Amino acid sequence: DETLSILEALSEQEKVSDCFSIMDSPTGHKNTQGALYFCNYKGHKYDLIEKQPYYDFLKRLSSNEYFVFFPQTPETLSRIVVEARMMNVKVVTNNLVGACSEQWFSKKGPELINFMRHKKEDVLKKVLAAFEGV
């Protein structure tokens, strides 16, 4: 998958240490303001990443050591949080990101990317098996 290959390449990118990425989202429940408040309160340097083409966004996110994300509503998986981990970015979040409670979330970088590649294959096999039983 092309996206996983890109994430793998970005996982090797050198990070700006002690810099926190914040997704500038107009969607209220993504809580950009909460992430900004956190960084300002703690005195952390941050990079507010505005909306841009997907791969440009990932490249910018992968250039910093941390990603701050405090959603206000539950997120079953939170693709952006998982992608940040795949790119070796440390995640600062709250308990509303379901992926964080998964055993596999302790993985990062290429190890997490490979795990997801296999997980994708497992899901496809289960779906096909379900259709065969119909």
The first five atom37 places (N, CA, C, CB, O) and aatype in JSON, in Angstrom:
{
  "aatype": [3, 6, 16, 10, 15, 9, 10, 6, 0, 10, 15, 6, 5, 6, 11, 19, 15, 3, 4, 13, 15, 9, 12, 3, 15, 14, 16, 7, 8, 11, 2, 16, 5, 7, 0, 10, 18, 13, 4, 2, 18, 11, 7, 8, 11, 18, 3, 10, 9, 6, 11, 5, 14, 18, 18, 3, 13, 10, 11, 1, 10, 15, 15, 2, 6, 18, 13, 19, 13, 13, 14, 5, 16, 14, 6, 16, 10, 15, 1, 9, 19, 19, 6, 0, 1, 12, 12, 2, 19, 11, 19, 19, 16, 2, 2, 10, 19, 7, 0, 4, 15, 6, 5, 17, 13, 15, 11, 11, 7, 14, 6, 10, 9, 2, 13, 12, 1, 8, 11, 11, 6, 3, 19, 10, 11, 11, 19, 10, 0, 0, 13, 6, 7, 19],
  "atom_mask": [
    [1, 1, 1, 1, 1],
    [1, 1, 1, 1, 1],
    [1, 1, 1, 1, 1],
    [1, 1, 1, 1, 1],
    [1, 1, 1, 1, 1],
    [1, 1, 1, 1, 1],
    [1, 1, 1, 1, 1],
    [1, 1, 1, 1, 1],
    [1, 1, 1, 1, 1],
    [1, 1, 1, 1, 1],
    [1, 1, 1, 1, 1],
    [1, 1, 1, 1, 1],
    [1, 1, 1, 1, 1],
    [1, 1, 1, 1, 1],
    [1, 1, 1, 1, 1],
    [1, 1, 1, 1, 1],
    [1, 1, 1, 1, 1],
    [1, 1, 1, 1, 1],
    [1, 1, 1, 1, 1],
    [1, 1, 1, 1, 1],
    [1, 1, 1, 1, 1],
    [1, 1, 1, 1, 1],
    [1, 1, 1, 1, 1],
    [1, 1, 1, 1, 1],
    [1, 1, 1, 1, 1],
    [1, 1, 1, 1, 1],
    [1, 1, 1, 1, 1],
    [1, 1, 1, 0, 1],
    [1, 1, 1, 1, 1],
    [1, 1, 1, 1, 1],
    [1, 1, 1, 1, 1],
    [1, 1, 1, 1, 1],
    [1, 1, 1, 1, 1],
    [1, 1, 1, 0, 1],
    [1, 1, 1, 1, 1],
    [1, 1, 1, 1, 1],
    [1, 1, 1, 1, 1],
    [1, 1, 1, 1, 1],
    [1, 1, 1, 1, 1],
    [1, 1, 1, 1, 1],
    [1, 1, 1, 1, 1],
    [1, 1, 1, 1, 1],
    [1, 1, 1, 0, 1],
    [1, 1, 1, 1, 1],
    [1, 1, 1, 1, 1],
    [1, 1, 1, 1, 1],
    [1, 1, 1, 1, 1],
    [1, 1, 1, 1, 1],
    [1, 1, 1, 1, 1],
    [1, 1, 1, 1, 1],
    [1, 1, 1, 1, 1],
    [1, 1, 1, 1, 1],
    [1, 1, 1, 1, 1],
    [1, 1, 1, 1, 1],
    [1, 1, 1, 1, 1],
    [1, 1, 1, 1, 1],
    [1, 1, 1, 1, 1],
    [1, 1, 1, 1, 1],
    [1, 1, 1, 1, 1],
    [1, 1, 1, 1, 1],
    [1, 1, 1, 1, 1],
    [1, 1, 1, 1, 1],
    [1, 1, 1, 1, 1],
    [1, 1, 1, 1, 1],
    [1, 1, 1, 1, 1],
    [1, 1, 1, 1, 1],
    [1, 1, 1, 1, 1],
    [1, 1, 1, 1, 1],
    [1, 1, 1, 1, 1],
    [1, 1, 1, 1, 1],
    [1, 1, 1, 1, 1],
    [1, 1, 1, 1, 1],
    [1, 1, 1, 1, 1],
    [1, 1, 1, 1, 1],
    [1, 1, 1, 1, 1],
    [1, 1, 1, 1, 1],
    [1, 1, 1, 1, 1],
    [1, 1, 1, 1, 1],
    [1, 1, 1, 1, 1],
    [1, 1, 1, 1, 1],
    [1, 1, 1, 1, 1],
    [1, 1, 1, 1, 1],
    [1, 1, 1, 1, 1],
    [1, 1, 1, 1, 1],
    [1, 1, 1, 1, 1],
    [1, 1, 1, 1, 1],
    [1, 1, 1, 1, 1],
    [1, 1, 1, 1, 1],
    [1, 1, 1, 1, 1],
    [1, 1, 1, 1, 1],
    [1, 1, 1, 1, 1],
    [1, 1, 1, 1, 1],
    [1, 1, 1, 1, 1],
    [1, 1, 1, 1, 1],
    [1, 1, 1, 1, 1],
    [1, 1, 1, 1, 1],
    [1, 1, 1, 1, 1],
    [1, 1, 1, 0, 1],
    [1, 1, 1, 1, 1],
    [1, 1, 1, 1, 1],
    [1, 1, 1, 1, 1],
    [1, 1, 1, 1, 1],
    [1, 1, 1, 1, 1],
    [1, 1, 1, 1, 1],
    [1, 1, 1, 1, 1],
    [1, 1, 1, 1, 1],
    [1, 1, 1, 1, 1],
    [1, 1, 1, 1, 1],
    [1, 1, 1, 0, 1],
    [1, 1, 1, 1, 1],
    [1, 1, 1, 1, 1],
    [1, 1, 1, 1, 1],
    [1, 1, 1, 1, 1],
    [1, 1, 1, 1, 1],
    [1, 1, 1, 1, 1],
    [1, 1, 1, 1, 1],
    [1, 1, 1, 1, 1],
    [1, 1, 1, 1, 1],
    [1, 1, 1, 1, 1],
    [1, 1, 1, 1, 1],
    [1, 1, 1, 1, 1],
    [1, 1, 1, 1, 1],
    [1, 1, 1, 1, 1],
    [1, 1, 1, 1, 1],
    [1, 1, 1, 1, 1],
    [1, 1, 1, 1, 1],
    [1, 1, 1, 1, 1],
    [1, 1, 1, 1, 1],
    [1, 1, 1, 1, 1],
    [1, 1, 1, 1, 1],
    [1, 1, 1, 1, 1],
    [1, 1, 1, 1, 1],
    [1, 1, 1, 0, 1],
    [1, 1, 1, 1, 1]
  ],
  "atom_positions": [
    [[0.84, -1.18, 0.0], [0.0, 0.0, 0.0], [0.89, 1.25, 0.0], [-0.96, 0.0, 1.22], [1.83, 1.36, 0.79]],
    [[0.57, 2.17, -0.89], [1.39, 3.37, -1.08], [1.48, 4.22, 0.19], [0.81, 4.21, -2.22], [2.55, 4.72, 0.53]],
    [[0.35, 4.38, 0.9], [0.35, 5.2, 2.1], [1.29, 4.63, 3.16], [-1.05, 5.33, 2.67], [2.04, 5.38, 3.78]],
    [[1.25, 3.32, 3.36], [2.14, 2.71, 4.36], [3.6, 2.88, 3.97], [1.82, 1.23, 4.53], [4.45, 3.07, 4.85]],
    [[3.91, 2.82, 2.69], [5.28, 3.03, 2.24], [5.72, 4.47, 2.52], [5.41, 2.72, 0.74], [6.86, 4.7, 2.92]],
    [[4.84, 5.41, 2.31], [5.15, 6.82, 2.6], [5.36, 7.02, 4.09], [4.02, 7.74, 2.09], [6.3, 7.69, 4.5]],
    [[4.48, 6.43, 4.9], [4.63, 6.53, 6.36], [5.95, 5.92, 6.81], [3.45, 5.83, 7.07], [6.61, 6.43, 7.71]],
    [[6.32, 4.82, 6.19], [7.59, 4.17, 6.52], [8.77, 5.09, 6.23], [7.73, 2.85, 5.74], [9.68, 5.21, 7.04]],
    [[8.75, 5.73, 5.08], [9.83, 6.67, 4.73], [9.85, 7.85, 5.7], [9.65, 7.18, 3.27], [10.92, 8.27, 6.13]],
    [[8.69, 8.37, 6.04], [8.61, 9.51, 6.95], [9.01, 9.13, 8.38], [7.21, 10.08, 6.95], [9.41, 10.0, 9.16]],
    [[8.9, 7.85, 8.73], [9.29, 7.43, 10.08], [10.79, 7.6, 10.31], [8.9, 5.96, 10.31], [11.25, 7.71, 11.45]],
    [[11.54, 7.63, 9.21], [13.0, 7.78, 9.3], [13.43, 9.24, 9.33], [13.66, 7.08, 8.13], [14.6, 9.54, 9.58]],
    [[12.5, 10.16, 9.07], [12.82, 11.58, 9.02], [13.31, 12.07, 10.38], [11.6, 12.4, 8.56], [12.76, 11.69, 11.42]],
    [[14.33, 12.91, 10.37], [14.82, 13.5, 11.61], [13.75, 14.43, 12.18], [16.14, 14.27, 11.37], [13.1, 15.17, 11.44]],
    [[13.58, 14.38, 13.49], [12.54, 15.16, 14.16], [13.13, 16.42, 14.79], [11.84, 14.3, 15.23], [14.27, 16.43, 15.24]],
    [[12.32, 17.48, 14.8], [12.7, 18.67, 15.56], [12.37, 18.34, 17.01], [11.93, 19.98, 15.05], [11.21, 18.21, 17.38]],
    [[13.42, 18.21, 17.82], [13.19, 17.81, 19.2], [12.45, 18.9, 19.97], [14.52, 17.48, 19.9], [12.63, 20.09, 19.72]],
    [[11.63, 18.47, 20.87], [10.86, 19.36, 21.74], [9.91, 20.29, 20.97], [11.79, 20.19, 22.58], [9.59, 21.37, 21.45]],
    [[9.47, 19.88, 19.79], [8.48, 20.65, 19.05], [7.21, 19.8, 18.93], [9.01, 21.08, 17.64], [7.28, 18.61, 18.59]],
    [[6.09, 20.4, 19.2], [4.8, 19.72, 19.22], [3.98, 20.13, 18.01], [4.04, 20.04, 20.52], [3.78, 21.32, 17.76]],
    [[3.51, 19.15, 17.25], [2.61, 19.42, 16.13], [1.18, 19.5, 16.64], [2.74, 18.32, 15.03], [0.77, 18.73, 17.51]],
    [[0.43, 20.44, 16.1], [-1.0, 20.59, 16.4], [-1.72, 20.69, 15.07], [-1.28, 21.85, 17.32], [-1.36, 21.49, 14.21]],
    [[-2.76, 19.87, 14.91], [-3.58, 19.91, 13.7], [-4.56, 21.08, 13.81], [-4.34, 18.56, 13.48], [-5.37, 21.13, 14.73]],
    [[-4.48, 22.01, 12.87], [-5.38, 23.16, 12.86], [-6.67, 22.74, 12.16], [-4.73, 24.4, 12.14], [-6.77, 22.82, 10.93]],
    [[-7.63, 22.29, 12.93], [-8.88, 21.79, 12.37], [-10.04, 22.72, 12.7], [-9.17, 20.37, 12.9], [-10.18, 23.17, 13.83]],
    [[-10.88, 23.01, 11.7], [-12.07, 23.82, 11.96], [-13.17, 23.02, 12.66], [-12.61, 24.4, 10.65], [-14.17, 23.57, 13.12]],
    [[-12.97, 21.7, 12.74], [-13.96, 20.83, 13.38], [-13.81, 20.96, 14.9], [-13.79, 19.34, 12.93], [-12.78, 20.59, 15.46]],
    [[-14.83, 21.48, 15.54], [-14.77, 21.78, 16.97], [-14.34, 20.64, 17.86], [0.0, 0.0, 0.0], [-13.54, 20.83, 18.77]],
    [[-14.87, 19.44, 17.61], [-14.57, 18.32, 18.51], [-13.14, 17.82, 18.35], [-15.53, 17.19, 18.26], [-12.69, 17.0, 19.16]],
    [[-12.41, 18.28, 17.33], [-10.98, 17.92, 17.21], [-10.15, 18.72, 18.21], [-10.47, 18.17, 15.76], [-9.01, 18.35, 18.51]],
    [[-10.72, 19.8, 18.72], [-10.19, 20.55, 19.86], [-8.79, 21.14, 19.64], [-10.16, 19.67, 21.05], [-7.89, 20.96, 20.47]],
    [[-8.61, 21.83, 18.54], [-7.35, 22.53, 18.3], [-7.06, 23.49, 19.45], [-7.41, 23.3, 16.97], [-5.91, 23.63, 19.87]],
    [[-8.09, 24.16, 19.95], [-7.89, 25.13, 21.04], [-7.33, 24.47, 22.3], [-9.21, 25.84, 21.37], [-6.5, 25.05, 23.0]],
    [[-7.79, 23.25, 22.59], [-7.27, 22.53, 23.76], [-5.79, 22.19, 23.61], [0.0, 0.0, 0.0], [-5.03, 22.27, 24.57]],
    [[-5.39, 21.81, 22.4], [-3.99, 21.49, 22.14], [-3.13, 22.76, 22.24], [-3.82, 20.84, 20.75], [-2.03, 22.72, 22.79]],
    [[-3.64, 23.87, 21.71], [-2.91, 25.14, 21.81], [-2.76, 25.56, 23.27], [-3.64, 26.24, 21.02], [-1.69, 25.98, 23.7]],
    [[-3.85, 25.43, 24.03], [-3.81, 25.78, 25.45], [-2.76, 24.94, 26.16], [-5.2, 25.57, 26.1], [-1.96, 25.48, 26.94]],
    [[-2.75, 23.64, 25.91], [-1.78, 22.74, 26.54], [-0.35, 23.21, 26.27], [-1.97, 21.29, 26.03], [0.45, 23.36, 27.19]],
    [[-0.03, 23.45, 25.0], [1.34, 23.85, 24.63], [1.71, 25.2, 25.25], [1.48, 23.92, 23.11], [2.81, 25.38, 25.76]],
    [[0.78, 26.15, 25.19], [1.05, 27.46, 25.78], [1.23, 27.38, 27.29], [-0.07, 28.43, 25.44], [2.13, 28.0, 27.85]],
    [[0.36, 26.61, 27.96], [0.42, 26.45, 29.4], [1.73, 25.81, 29.84], [-0.76, 25.62, 29.89], [2.33, 26.21, 30.84]],
    [[2.17, 24.8, 29.07], [3.41, 24.08, 29.41], [4.66, 24.78, 28.87], [3.34, 22.65, 28.85], [5.78, 24.4, 29.22]],
    [[4.47, 25.8, 28.04], [5.61, 26.51, 27.46], [6.3, 25.74, 26.35], [0.0, 0.0, 0.0], [7.49, 25.94, 26.11]],
    [[5.56, 24.86, 25.67], [6.13, 24.06, 24.58], [6.1, 24.82, 23.26], [5.36, 22.73, 24.43], [5.13, 25.52, 22.95]],
    [[7.16, 24.68, 22.49], [7.19, 25.21, 21.13], [6.26, 24.32, 20.29], [8.68, 25.24, 20.54], [6.28, 23.1, 20.44]],
    [[5.46, 24.92, 19.41], [4.55, 24.12, 18.61], [4.5, 24.61, 17.17], [3.15, 24.13, 19.21], [4.87, 25.74, 16.85]],
    [[4.02, 23.71, 16.33], [3.84, 23.96, 14.9], [2.37, 23.7, 14.6], [4.79, 23.04, 14.01], [1.93, 22.56, 14.63]],
    [[1.61, 24.76, 14.33], [0.2, 24.64, 14.01], [0.09, 24.32, 12.52], [-0.59, 25.95, 14.38], [0.39, 25.15, 11.67]],
    [[-0.35, 23.1, 12.22], [-0.36, 22.63, 10.83], [-1.75, 22.84, 10.24], [0.04, 21.13, 10.75], [-2.73, 22.2, 10.62]],
    [[-1.8, 23.75, 9.28], [-3.06, 24.1, 8.63], [-3.45, 23.03, 7.61], [-2.96, 25.49, 7.95], [-2.65, 22.16, 7.26]],
    [[-4.68, 23.12, 7.15], [-5.17, 22.18, 6.14], [-4.33, 22.32, 4.88], [-6.67, 22.43, 5.82], [-4.05, 23.43, 4.42]],
    [[-3.92, 21.2, 4.32], [-3.1, 21.15, 3.12], [-3.22, 19.76, 2.52], [-1.62, 21.51, 3.43], [-3.83, 18.88, 3.14]],
    [[-2.67, 19.53, 1.35], [-2.74, 18.17, 0.79], [-2.22, 17.14, 1.8], [-1.94, 18.09, -0.52], [-1.27, 17.37, 2.54]],
    [[-2.88, 15.99, 1.79], [-2.65, 14.93, 2.77], [-1.17, 14.6, 2.98], [-3.38, 13.69, 2.36], [-0.71, 14.58, 4.12]],
    [[-0.44, 14.36, 1.92], [0.96, 13.94, 2.06], [1.84, 15.09, 2.55], [1.49, 13.41, 0.74], [2.82, 14.85, 3.25]],
    [[1.5, 16.32, 2.2], [2.22, 17.47, 2.74], [1.98, 17.59, 4.24], [1.79, 18.77, 2.02], [2.89, 17.89, 5.01]],
    [[0.73, 17.34, 4.64], [0.39, 17.36, 6.07], [1.21, 16.31, 6.82], [-1.13, 17.12, 6.28], [1.78, 16.6, 7.87]],
    [[1.26, 15.09, 6.29], [2.01, 14.02, 6.94], [3.49, 14.37, 7.05], [1.83, 12.7, 6.18], [4.13, 14.11, 8.07]],
    [[4.04, 14.93, 6.0], [5.46, 15.29, 6.01], [5.74, 16.31, 7.12], [5.9, 15.87, 4.63], [6.74, 16.2, 7.84]],
    [[4.88, 17.27, 7.24], [5.07, 18.3, 8.28], [4.88, 17.71, 9.67], [4.09, 19.46, 8.06], [5.65, 18.01, 10.58]],
    [[3.86, 16.88, 9.84], [3.62, 16.22, 11.12], [4.82, 15.36, 11.53], [2.35, 15.35, 11.06], [5.21, 15.34, 12.69]],
    [[5.39, 14.66, 10.57], [6.5, 13.74, 10.86], [7.8, 14.46, 11.2], [6.73, 12.82, 9.69], [8.74, 13.84, 11.68]],
    [[7.85, 15.76, 10.96], [9.1, 16.49, 11.2], [9.28, 16.91, 12.66], [9.15, 17.72, 10.32], [10.35, 17.36, 13.05]],
    [[8.23, 16.76, 13.48], [8.3, 17.15, 14.9], [8.28, 15.93, 15.8], [7.14, 18.08, 15.25], [7.79, 14.86, 15.43]],
    [[8.82, 16.11, 17.0], [8.95, 14.99, 17.93], [7.62, 14.55, 18.53], [9.9, 15.37, 19.04], [7.44, 13.38, 18.87]],
    [[6.68, 15.49, 18.67], [5.4, 15.2, 19.34], [4.21, 15.63, 18.49], [5.35, 15.89, 20.7], [4.3, 16.51, 17.63]],
    [[3.08, 14.97, 18.76], [1.79, 15.38, 18.21], [0.81, 15.48, 19.38], [1.28, 14.36, 17.12], [0.66, 14.54, 20.15]],
    [[0.14, 16.63, 19.5], [-0.83, 16.86, 20.57], [-2.22, 16.82, 19.98], [-0.57, 18.23, 21.29], [-2.52, 17.5, 19.0]],
    [[-3.08, 15.99, 20.59], [-4.44, 15.83, 20.07], [-5.36, 15.46, 21.23], [-4.5, 14.75, 18.95], [-5.24, 14.38, 21.81]],
    [[-6.29, 16.36, 21.55], [-7.23, 16.15, 22.64], [-8.67, 16.22, 22.13], [-7.01, 17.2, 23.75], [-9.35, 17.22, 22.37]],
    [[-9.15, 15.17, 21.44], [-10.52, 15.23, 20.93], [-11.52, 15.39, 22.07], [-10.84, 13.97, 20.11], [-11.27, 14.96, 23.2]],
    [[-12.65, 15.99, 21.76], [-13.69, 16.18, 22.77], [-14.76, 15.1, 22.71], [-14.33, 17.54, 22.6], [-15.61, 15.02, 23.6]],
    [[-14.74, 14.29, 21.68], [-15.66, 13.17, 21.56], [-14.84, 11.91, 21.29], [-16.72, 13.41, 20.42], [-13.73, 12.0, 20.76]],
    [[-15.37, 10.74, 21.65], [-14.61, 9.51, 21.43], [-14.27, 9.28, 19.96], [-15.38, 8.32, 21.95], [-15.1, 9.52, 19.08]],
    [[-13.07, 8.83, 19.71], [-12.61, 8.45, 18.37], [-12.23, 6.97, 18.46], [-11.38, 9.35, 17.88], [-11.28, 6.61, 19.16]],
    [[-12.95, 6.14, 17.75], [-12.73, 4.71, 17.83], [-11.28, 4.34, 17.57], [-13.62, 3.99, 16.85], [-10.68, 3.59, 18.34]],
    [[-10.73, 4.87, 16.5], [-9.35, 4.55, 16.16], [-8.49, 5.81, 16.19], [-9.27, 3.89, 14.78], [-7.47, 5.83, 16.87]],
    [[-8.87, 6.84, 15.49], [-8.14, 8.08, 15.25], [-6.95, 7.82, 14.34], [-7.67, 8.7, 16.59], [-5.82, 7.61, 14.78]],
    [[-7.26, 7.84, 13.08], [-6.26, 7.58, 12.05], [-5.02, 8.45, 12.21], [-6.86, 7.8, 10.67], [-3.9, 7.96, 12.08]],
    [[-5.21, 9.75, 12.49], [-4.07, 10.66, 12.59], [-3.14, 10.29, 13.74], [-4.57, 12.09, 12.76], [-1.93, 10.43, 13.63]],
    [[-3.71, 9.83, 14.84], [-2.89, 9.41, 15.98], [-2.08, 8.17, 15.62], [-3.77, 9.13, 17.23], [-0.89, 8.1, 15.93]],
    [[-2.7, 7.2, 14.97], [-2.0, 5.98, 14.57], [-0.93, 6.31, 13.53], [-3.0, 4.94, 14.01], [0.18, 5.77, 13.58]],
    [[-1.25, 7.18, 12.59], [-0.25, 7.56, 11.59], [0.93, 8.27, 12.23], [-0.88, 8.45, 10.52], [2.08, 8.07, 11.83]],
    [[0.67, 9.1, 13.22], [1.77, 9.77, 13.93], [2.69, 8.73, 14.57], [1.22, 10.74, 15.01], [3.91, 8.84, 14.47]],
    [[2.11, 7.73, 15.22], [2.93, 6.65, 15.83], [3.72, 5.9, 14.76], [2.03, 5.66, 16.61], [4.88, 5.53, 14.99]],
    [[3.11, 5.67, 13.61], [3.8, 4.99, 12.52], [5.02, 5.79, 12.05], [2.85, 4.75, 11.35], [6.0, 5.21, 11.57]],
    [[4.95, 7.12, 12.19], [6.04, 7.97, 11.74], [7.02, 8.28, 12.88], [5.48, 9.28, 11.16], [7.83, 9.2, 12.77]],
    [[6.95, 7.5, 13.97], [7.83, 7.68, 15.13], [7.65, 9.03, 15.83], [9.27, 7.54, 14.7], [8.6, 9.58, 16.39]],
    [[6.43, 9.54, 15.8], [6.1, 10.77, 16.5], [5.44, 10.38, 17.82], [5.17, 11.71, 15.63], [4.54, 9.54, 17.85]],
    [[5.89, 10.98, 18.91], [5.29, 10.71, 20.22], [3.94, 11.43, 20.29], [6.24, 11.18, 21.39], [3.81, 12.56, 19.84]],
    [[2.95, 10.75, 20.87], [1.59, 11.29, 20.91], [1.21, 11.67, 22.33], [0.59, 10.26, 20.36], [1.39, 10.91, 23.27]],
    [[0.68, 12.88, 22.46], [0.12, 13.37, 23.72], [-1.37, 13.52, 23.47], [0.79, 14.74, 24.19], [-1.79, 14.34, 22.66]],
    [[-2.17, 12.72, 24.18], [-3.61, 12.73, 23.93], [-4.38, 12.45, 25.22], [-3.99, 11.69, 22.86], [-3.79, 12.34, 26.29]],
    [[-5.68, 12.33, 25.1], [-6.54, 12.03, 26.25], [-7.09, 10.61, 26.12], [-7.7, 13.07, 26.36], [-6.67, 9.85, 25.24]],
    [[-8.02, 10.26, 26.99], [-8.55, 8.89, 27.0], [-9.71, 8.68, 26.02], [-9.01, 8.53, 28.39], [-10.42, 7.68, 26.11]],
    [[-9.91, 9.61, 25.08], [-10.99, 9.47, 24.11], [-10.53, 8.86, 22.78], [-11.61, 10.81, 23.86], [-11.32, 8.75, 21.84]],
    [[-9.26, 8.48, 22.7], [-8.73, 7.86, 21.48], [-8.65, 6.35, 21.73], [-7.32, 8.45, 21.1], [-7.79, 5.88, 22.48]],
    [[-9.55, 5.61, 21.1], [-9.65, 4.17, 21.34], [-8.39, 3.4, 21.03], [0.0, 0.0, 0.0], [-8.07, 2.43, 21.72]],
    [[-7.67, 3.8, 20.0], [-6.45, 3.08, 19.61], [-5.45, 2.99, 20.75], [-5.79, 3.76, 18.41], [-4.72, 2.0, 20.86]],
    [[-5.42, 4.0, 21.6], [-4.44, 4.04, 22.69], [-4.62, 2.9, 23.69], [-4.53, 5.37, 23.42], [-3.69, 2.54, 24.41]],
    [[-5.81, 2.33, 23.74], [-6.06, 1.24, 24.69], [-5.79, -0.14, 24.07], [-7.49, 1.3, 25.18], [-5.92, -1.16, 24.75]],
    [[-5.42, -0.16, 22.81], [-5.12, -1.42, 22.14], [-3.69, -1.87, 22.47], [-5.29, -1.28, 20.6], [-2.79, -1.05, 22.62]],
    [[-3.5, -3.19, 22.58], [-2.17, -3.73, 22.89], [-1.13, -3.31, 21.86], [-2.24, -5.24, 22.97], [0.01, -3.02, 22.21]],
    [[-1.51, -3.29, 20.61], [-0.58, -2.98, 19.55], [-0.11, -1.54, 19.56], [-1.19, -3.31, 18.24], [0.85, -1.21, 18.87]],
    [[-0.79, -0.66, 20.31], [-0.44, 0.77, 20.3], [0.94, 1.04, 20.91], [-1.48, 1.55, 21.05], [1.48, 2.13, 20.73]],
    [[1.5, 0.08, 21.61], [2.85, 0.26, 22.16], [3.91, 0.2, 21.05], [3.15, -0.81, 23.23], [5.05, 0.62, 21.25]],
    [[3.52, -0.32, 19.9], [4.44, -0.38, 18.76], [4.54, 1.0, 18.12], [3.97, -1.45, 17.71], [3.66, 1.84, 18.3]],
    [[5.62, 1.23, 17.38], [5.77, 2.5, 16.65], [6.67, 2.29, 15.45], [6.35, 3.6, 17.58], [7.32, 1.25, 15.32]],
    [[6.7, 3.27, 14.57], [7.56, 3.22, 13.4], [7.28, 2.01, 12.53], [0.0, 0.0, 0.0], [6.14, 1.57, 12.42]],
    [[8.34, 1.48, 11.89], [8.17, 0.34, 10.98], [7.52, -0.89, 11.62], [9.51, -0.06, 10.42], [6.82, -1.65, 10.95]],
    [[7.74, -1.08, 12.93], [7.11, -2.22, 13.6], [5.59, -2.09, 13.58], [7.61, -2.32, 15.06], [4.89, -3.07, 13.32]],
    [[5.07, -0.9, 13.83], [3.62, -0.67, 13.79], [3.11, -0.74, 12.35], [3.26, 0.69, 14.41], [2.03, -1.27, 12.1]],
    [[3.88, -0.21, 11.41], [3.49, -0.25, 10.0], [3.35, -1.7, 9.53], [4.52, 0.5, 9.12], [2.36, -2.05, 8.88]],
    [[4.31, -2.53, 9.86], [4.24, -3.95, 9.48], [3.08, -4.66, 10.16], [5.55, -4.67, 9.82], [2.41, -5.5, 9.55]],
    [[2.83, -4.32, 11.4], [1.69, -4.89, 12.11], [0.39, -4.55, 11.37], [1.64, -4.38, 13.58], [-0.48, -5.41, 11.2]],
    [[0.25, -3.3, 10.95], [-0.95, -2.86, 10.24], [-1.07, -3.52, 8.86], [-0.96, -1.34, 10.09], [-2.17, -3.83, 8.42]],
    [[0.06, -3.73, 8.19], [0.01, -4.44, 6.91], [-0.59, -5.82, 7.1], [1.44, -4.56, 6.29], [-1.46, -6.25, 6.33]],
    [[-0.14, -6.53, 8.13], [-0.66, -7.88, 8.4], [-2.1, -7.83, 8.87], [0.21, -8.59, 9.45], [-2.9, -8.7, 8.52]],
    [[-2.44, -6.83, 9.66], [-3.81, -6.68, 10.16], [-4.77, -6.48, 8.98], [-3.91, -5.5, 11.15], [-5.88, -7.02, 8.97]],
    [[-4.34, -5.7, 8.01], [-5.16, -5.44, 6.82], [-5.43, -6.76, 6.08], [-4.45, -4.43, 5.88], [-6.56, -7.0, 5.64]],
    [[-4.42, -7.59, 5.95], [-4.57, -8.9, 5.3], [-5.51, -9.8, 6.09], [-3.2, -9.58, 5.13], [-6.34, -10.5, 5.51]],
    [[-5.39, -9.78, 7.43], [-6.26, -10.59, 8.28], [-7.72, -10.19, 8.14], [-5.83, -10.47, 9.74], [-8.6, -11.05, 8.05]],
    [[-7.97, -8.89, 8.11], [-9.35, -8.39, 7.97], [-9.93, -8.82, 6.63], [-9.39, -6.85, 8.11], [-11.08, -9.26, 6.56]],
    [[-9.14, -8.7, 5.58], [-9.61, -9.11, 4.25], [-9.96, -10.6, 4.24], [-8.53, -8.79, 3.17], [-10.99, -10.99, 3.69]],
    [[-9.12, -11.43, 4.83], [-9.39, -12.88, 4.89], [-10.69, -13.16, 5.65], [-8.22, -13.62, 5.57], [-11.47, -14.01, 5.24]],
    [[-10.92, -12.44, 6.75], [-12.14, -12.65, 7.54], [-13.38, -12.22, 6.75], [-12.06, -11.87, 8.86], [-14.41, -12.89, 6.81]],
    [[-13.29, -11.12, 6.02], [-14.42, -10.65, 5.21], [-14.74, -11.67, 4.12], [-14.11, -9.27, 4.58], [-15.9, -12.03, 3.92]],
    [[-13.7, -12.14, 3.43], [-13.9, -13.14, 2.36], [-14.49, -14.42, 2.92], [-12.56, -13.44, 1.64], [-15.37, -15.02, 2.31]],
    [[-14.0, -14.84, 4.08], [-14.52, -16.06, 4.72], [-15.99, -15.89, 5.07], [-13.71, -16.42, 5.99], [-16.78, -16.84, 4.95]],
    [[-16.37, -14.7, 5.5], [-17.77, -14.44, 5.85], [-18.66, -14.54, 4.61], [-17.92, -13.06, 6.5], [-19.77, -15.07, 4.68]],
    [[-18.18, -14.03, 3.49], [-18.96, -14.1, 2.25], [-19.07, -15.53, 1.74], [-18.32, -13.22, 1.17], [-20.08, -15.9, 1.15]],
    [[-18.05, -16.33, 1.96], [-18.1, -17.74, 1.53], [-19.15, -18.51, 2.31], [-16.73, -18.42, 1.71], [-19.73, -19.47, 1.8]],
    [[-19.4, -18.07, 3.54], [-20.4, -18.76, 4.37], [-21.81, -18.35, 4.04], [0.0, 0.0, 0.0], [-22.75, -18.96, 4.56]],
    [[-22.0, -17.35, 3.19], [-23.35, -16.86, 2.86], [-23.98, -17.71, 1.79], [-23.31, -15.41, 2.4], [-25.11, -17.44, 1.38]]
  ]
}
